[in-house]
C-alpha cells in the first residue's frame, strides 16, 4: 500500500522527468525509533528513477535535480531520501 507522501513523491517526479522507470521505496520501518522518525510511517524513502533528462548530467546534478523537483518534501516533510538516478541504458 502506498501512503500519501509516497504518492506525492511519485507525482512530482513523474511530472518533472517523465521517467522510463520509477520506484519509491518506503524505508521508514528500518528507522523506527531513530532520529527523524516522526511516527507517520513515511519519513525515509529510497527513490530509484530512470529518465532521459539525466543523460547529460553527472551524479551530483541528478541528485540536485531530483531534490529540486521534490520541493518542500525533503528536509521539511520527509526526514531523508536516498536517490538512485540514471539515464536509460546505464
N, C-alpha and C positions, 0 to 999 in steps of 0.2 A: 504494500500500500504506500502510495506517495503522499507525503504531507504537503501542506500549503507552501512551505518555504521551498521545498524541492521543486514543486510545480512552478513557482515563480522564477527560480533559477533557470529551469528548463525553458520557460517562455522568453526570458530576457536574452539568453544565449541563442536561442533559435531565431529570434528577430534580428539580432546583431550580426550573426555569422552564417545563417542558413547552412548549418553543419551537415556533413555527409554521415556523421556518426556522433551521437551524444549520449553519455551515460552519467547520471547523477547518483552517486553512491552515498547513502547516509551512514556516516561513521560515528554518529553520536553515542551509540551504545558502548563503543570502545572507550569513551571518555567520561562515562558516568562517574560523578563524584570528583572529577578533576577540575582544574581551572577552566573557566569558560562554559561549563555545563550549567545551563540555565534551567534545566528541568523540562524544557519544551520537547526534547527528543529530536530537535532539529538545530543543533549547534555546531556540528562538524560535518563537512562534506568533502568527498573527492569528486572532481569533475574530470571526465575523460571526454575530450572533444576533438573532432577531426573536421577541418574546414579548409577550403581553398584559400581563404583570406590569410591563412598562416604561412603560405608557401614562400612569401618574400620576407618573413620575419624570423629573427633569431629567438631563442628560448625566452629571454627576458622580455622582449617585445610582445611575444604571445601571452605571457603571464599578465603583463600590464594591460593588454587589450581585453582580456577576459575580466580582469578586476574592474576595469573602466565600464564594461558592459553591465556588470552586476551592480554598479552604483552604490547605493547605501547599504546593500546587503552585507558585504564583507566588512567586518570590524564593528558594525553597528547592530546588525540584526542576527548575524551568524558569527560565532567566535573564530572559526578557522575554515579555510578551504585549501585543499591540495589540488593543483591543476596539472593535468597531463594534456597538453595541446600539441597537435601535429597536423601536418598537411596530408592530403590524400597521397597514398603511395609510400609514406615514410614508415 
